[in-house]
Amino acid sequence: MSRLFQNIGIIGKPSDVEIFDTIRRVCAYLIGENYRVFIAENSAVFVENLAVVVCDITQLGERCDVVIALGGDGTFLAAARAIVKHNVPLIGVNLGRLGFLVDISPRALPETLAQMLEGNFSQEERYLLRAKIVRADKVIHEETAVNEVAIHRWITPSMIEIITKIDGVFLNSQRSDGLIIATPTGSTAYSLSAGGPILYPSLPALVLVPLNPHTLSNRPIVIHDNVEIEISFCQNKQQINALVTCDHIEIPDVLISDKVLIKKEPQPIRILHPRGHNFFEILRNKLNWSH
């Protein structure tokens, strides 16, 4: 009987010695079950003397049938960005703190992992965003984000004035500390802490959340996810720069004359969950609802 997955990729949280035992245990189990194991080179130090193939994180999507991220949501986000072009599913083992995306407990290993690799899982798709920085009509930088693209004021005590267009149609201008454009996945991350709503993961929607707006009538707004969002800045005599982040990746020194174009990536990331995965149960547990 042929296996659903044969080549397994492993990504661990870099420089975190706390994952040492778990990542070795997972790799040893997979090797013992005759899976071929590939591990990102920044995690290879944890599995010395084990029969694994070390490769760059960007190669895991090409060489593996499924990738396992061991760490917190940050590790999961890095893995998702690395493999999204290859339509390879992703499994998350929670070794972090909050963990909305990584939903397998280390205590449930290897039993839960064994069941999932045999096909006993549920699957969902999450879409990413692509941000482009445009300067003088040329794209000078591109980055992807699973959670959100955020625009911040940068090295200045002053607010920035942001102009937002949706598919070329003017939405608003606002003076604020910045703006968050979040996916449903990111609606439980930075966007939530800034007062944005929680979006159900499968909704074809994005949420725009202002950061400390000067006018309190500037509120979060939910829009369809098939649009292009254009962010520009009001020109003034004070030449301030902005900081754009895609998840935790910084794109500094965005000029006041630049534009930020944000659009949904056409290829989703496939996430595998243990059977019985329940989004509302995760919300209750992570946010301490109904306790």
C-alpha positions in Angstrom: 0.0 0.0 0.0 1.5 3.3 -1.1 1.8 6.1 1.5 0.0 9.4 1.2 3.3 11.1 2.3 6.8 9.8 2.0 9.1 12.8 2.1 8.6 14.8 5.3 10.1 18.3 5.9 10.9 19.6 9.4 11.2 23.3 10.4 12.0 24.2 14.0 12.2 27.5 15.8 15.8 28.6 15.2 18.1 29.0 18.2 15.5 27.6 20.6 17.1 24.9 22.7 13.7 24.1 24.3 12.6 22.3 21.2 15.7 20.0 21.2 13.9 16.9 22.7 10.8 17.3 20.7 12.4 17.8 17.3 14.8 14.8 17.9 11.8 12.7 19.0 9.8 13.6 15.9 12.7 12.9 13.5 13.7 9.6 15.2 10.1 8.4 15.0 9.8 9.3 11.3 13.1 7.7 10.5 12.0 4.6 12.4 8.9 4.4 10.3 11.0 4.6 7.1 10.0 8.1 6.1 12.6 10.2 4.4 13.2 13.3 6.5 14.4 16.7 5.3 15.2 19.4 7.8 15.8 23.1 7.4 19.4 23.9 7.8 18.8 26.4 10.6 17.4 23.5 12.7 19.9 20.9 11.7 21.9 21.4 14.9 19.1 19.7 16.9 19.4 16.4 14.9 23.1 15.7 14.6 23.9 12.0 14.0 20.4 11.3 12.7 19.8 10.2 9.1 18.2 13.3 7.8 18.8 15.4 4.7 19.7 19.0 5.5 18.5 21.7 3.0 17.6 25.3 2.8 14.1 26.2 4.0 13.2 27.4 0.5 13.9 23.9 -0.9 11.5 22.0 1.4 8.5 22.8 -0.7 10.2 21.3 -3.8 11.5 18.1 -2.0 8.8 17.2 0.4 5.2 15.9 0.4 4.3 17.6 3.7 6.1 20.0 6.1 5.9 20.0 9.9 6.6 23.2 11.7 7.7 22.8 15.4 7.5 26.0 17.4 5.0 28.8 17.7 3.0 30.7 15.2 6.1 32.6 14.1 7.7 29.4 13.0 4.5 28.3 11.2 4.3 31.7 9.4 8.0 31.3 8.2 7.2 27.8 6.9 4.0 28.9 5.1 5.8 31.7 3.3 8.6 29.3 2.3 6.4 26.6 0.8 3.3 28.4 -0.5 4.3 28.2 -4.2 4.6 24.5 -4.1 1.1 23.5 -2.8 2.6 21.4 0.0 0.5 20.9 3.1 1.7 22.2 6.5 1.3 20.6 10.0 1.9 22.7 13.1 3.2 21.4 16.5 2.8 23.9 19.2 6.0 24.7 21.2 5.2 28.4 21.6 2.8 30.4 23.8 -0.5 31.2 22.2 -0.5 29.2 19.0 -3.6 29.8 16.9 -2.1 28.0 13.9 0.0 25.2 15.6 -2.6 22.9 17.2 -0.8 19.7 18.0 0.5 19.4 21.5 4.0 17.8 22.0 2.3 15.5 24.5 0.2 14.1 21.7 3.3 13.0 19.7 3.9 10.7 18.0 0.4 9.2 18.1 -1.5 12.2 16.5 1.2 12.7 13.9 1.1 9.0 13.0 -2.7 9.2 12.4 -2.4 12.4 10.3 0.4 10.9 8.1 -1.9 8.0 7.4 -4.6 10.3 6.2 -6.7 10.9 9.3 -6.8 14.7 9.2 -9.0 17.7 8.2 -7.7 20.2 5.8 -8.3 23.9 5.2 -6.8 26.6 2.9 -5.5 30.0 4.1 -4.6 32.7 1.6 -1.5 35.0 1.9 -1.1 38.6 1.0 1.6 40.0 -1.4 2.8 43.5 -0.7 4.7 45.5 -3.4 6.6 48.8 -2.8 6.3 51.0 -5.8 8.7 53.9 -6.4 8.7 56.0 -9.5 6.4 53.4 -11.2 8.8 50.6 -10.5 8.4 47.7 -8.0 11.4 47.9 -5.7 10.5 45.3 -3.2 7.9 42.4 -2.8 7.1 40.4 0.3 4.4 37.9 1.3 2.4 37.8 4.6 0.2 35.2 6.1 -1.1 37.4 8.9 -1.0 41.0 7.9 0.7 43.8 6.1 1.2 46.8 8.5 2.2 50.4 7.8 3.7 52.3 10.7 5.1 55.7 11.2 8.9 55.4 11.3 11.4 57.4 13.5 9.1 60.3 14.0 6.7 61.4 16.9 4.3 62.7 14.3 1.4 60.8 12.8 1.4 59.9 9.2 -1.5 60.7 6.8 -2.5 57.6 4.9 -4.6 57.5 1.7 -6.4 54.2 1.0 -7.9 53.2 -2.3 -9.7 49.9 -3.0 -9.5 48.8 -6.7 -8.5 52.4 -7.6 -11.6 53.8 -5.7 -10.8 56.3 -2.9 -11.8 54.9 0.5 -10.5 57.4 3.0 -7.5 59.4 4.3 -6.6 59.2 7.9 -4.0 60.6 10.3 -2.8 57.8 12.5 0.2 55.8 13.7 -0.4 53.4 10.9 -2.7 50.8 9.3 -3.0 47.0 9.5 -4.3 45.0 6.5 -5.1 41.5 7.9 -6.2 38.2 6.5 -8.7 36.1 8.4 -5.7 34.2 9.7 -4.2 37.5 10.9 -7.4 38.7 12.5 -6.4 36.8 15.7 -2.9 38.4 15.7 -1.8 42.0 15.6 -5.1 43.1 14.2 -7.0 41.7 17.2 -4.7 43.6 19.6 -5.4 46.8 17.7 -9.2 46.4 18.1 -10.0 44.6 14.9 -12.7 41.9 14.6 -12.1 38.2 14.5 -12.8 36.7 11.0 -13.8 33.1 10.5 -10.8 31.5 8.7 -12.7 30.5 5.5 -14.2 34.0 4.9 -13.1 35.6 1.6 -12.4 38.8 3.4 -9.7 41.2 4.6 -9.9 43.7 7.5 -8.3 47.2 7.6 -7.6 48.4 11.1 -6.2 51.9 11.8 -3.6 52.2 14.5 -4.4 55.0 17.0 -6.3 57.2 14.5 -6.5 60.9 15.2 -10.2 60.9 14.4 -12.2 58.3 16.4 -14.7 57.8 13.6 -11.9 56.0 11.7 -13.0 52.4 12.4 -12.0 49.0 11.2 -13.6 47.9 7.9 -14.0 44.5 6.4 -13.8 44.2 2.6 -13.7 41.3 0.1 -10.4 39.7 -0.5 -10.4 39.8 -4.3 -9.5 43.5 -4.4 -6.2 45.4 -4.8 -5.5 47.8 -1.9 -3.3 50.9 -2.6 -1.7 52.8 0.2 -0.1 56.2 -0.4 0.9 59.0 1.8 0.0 62.7 1.9 3.0 64.8 0.8 4.0 67.6 3.2 7.1 69.6 4.0 8.1 67.2 6.7 9.8 64.3 4.8 9.0 61.4 7.0 9.5 57.7 6.2 7.3 54.8 6.9 7.9 51.2 8.0 6.1 48.4 6.3 6.0 45.0 7.9 4.8 41.7 6.4 4.2 39.5 9.5 7.4 40.1 11.4 9.5 41.0 8.3 10.5 44.7 8.1 10.7 46.7 4.9 12.2 49.9 6.3 12.8 53.3 4.6 9.6 53.4 2.6 9.5 57.0 1.3 6.6 59.3 1.6 6.4 59.3 -2.2 6.1 55.5 -2.4 3.0 53.5 -2.9 2.2 50.1 -1.2 0.1 47.7 -3.3 -1.5 44.8 -1.5 -3.3 41.9 -3.1 -4.2 38.3 -2.2 -1.8 35.6 -3.4 -3.5 33.3 -5.9 -2.0 30.2 -4.3 -3.3 29.3 -0.8 -1.4 27.4 1.9 -2.9 24.0 2.8 -3.0 23.4 6.6 -3.6 19.9 8.0 -5.3 19.6 11.4 -6.0 16.6 13.6 -9.4 15.1 13.1 -12.0 17.0 15.2 -10.2 20.4 14.8 -12.6 23.1 15.9 -11.9 26.9 15.4 -14.4 28.0 18.1 -12.9 25.7 20.6 -9.4 27.1 19.9 -10.8 30.6 20.4 -12.3 29.7 23.7 -9.1 28.0 24.9 -6.6 30.7 23.6 -8.7 33.7 24.6 -10.0 32.3 27.9 -13.6 32.6 26.9 -16.4 31.0 29.0 -14.0 30.0 31.7 
